[in-house]
Amino acid sequence: MVWREDRIGSAARGENPTVLAETPAGYAVIGDVQFLPGYSVLLSRSPSATALAELPRAERVQYLADVDLLATAVERACRAHDAGFRRMNIEVLGNTDAFVHAHIWPRYEWEPADLVRKPVWLYDPTHWRDPAHALDARHDALRATITAELERLLAEER
């Protein structure tokens, strides 16, 4: 099975190459696409939960706390790597993938003027498939900074 077909299971088995770190409630992963560098996702540890409300309250609260930690780590890393960093957007949607996950979107001043203040989903669909935006070695330094920041925040929580 290709890891993309079972993102949570492959993360649990150590087979998902996008994993940045494990959190108490999930797996922090860097996005397959990086047209907004630093884009990350927090996958829930519960593959059977299809909506946030399906998690028991304690797990749901921990998951949302972990989303905050990942967003903070991404913000710190993006701010350090790109002077055009503007803000963070956090989205829990679940319209396409039927498992609990939160999108962590860094936003930048250099984005196209017609999109910079709009939802990221209004970007042309080709951005999701264009090899020029695929995660690759160009993102290694940013990925390492996000991981280091997240691990630092997780250590503070213990």
Rosetta blueprint (number, residue, H / E / L):
1 M L
2 V L
3 W H
4 R H
5 E H
6 D H
7 R H
8 I H
9 G H
10 S H
11 A H
12 A H
13 R L
14 G L
15 E L
16 N L
17 P L
18 T L
19 V E
20 L E
21 A E
22 E E
23 T E
24 P L
25 A L
26 G E
27 Y E
28 A E
29 V E
30 I E
31 G L
32 D L
33 V E
34 Q L
35 F L
36 L L
37 P L
38 G L
39 Y L
40 S E
41 V E
42 L E
43 L E
44 S E
45 R L
46 S L
47 P L
48 S L
49 A L
50 T L
51 A L
52 L H
53 A H
54 E H
55 L L
56 P L
57 R H
58 A H
59 E H
60 R H
61 V H
62 Q H
63 Y H
64 L H
65 A H
66 D H
67 V H
68 D H
69 L H
70 L H
71 A H
72 T H
73 A H
74 V H
75 E H
76 R H
77 A H
78 C H
79 R H
80 A H
81 H H
82 D L
83 A L
84 G L
85 F E
86 R E
87 R E
88 M E
89 N E
90 I E
91 E E
92 V L
93 L L
94 G L
95 N L
96 T L
97 D L
98 A L
99 F L
100 V L
101 H E
102 A E
103 H E
104 I E
105 W E
106 P E
107 R E
108 Y E
109 E L
110 W L
111 E L
112 P L
113 A L
114 D L
115 L L
116 V L
117 R L
118 K L
119 P L
120 V H
121 W H
122 L H
123 Y L
124 D L
125 P H
126 T H
127 H H
128 W H
129 R L
130 D L
131 P H
132 A H
133 H H
134 A E
135 L L
136 D L
137 A H
138 R H
139 H H
140 D H
141 A H
142 L H
143 R H
144 A H
145 T H
146 I H
147 T H
148 A H
149 E H
150 L H
151 E H
152 R H
153 L H
154 L H
155 A H
156 E H
157 E H
158 R L
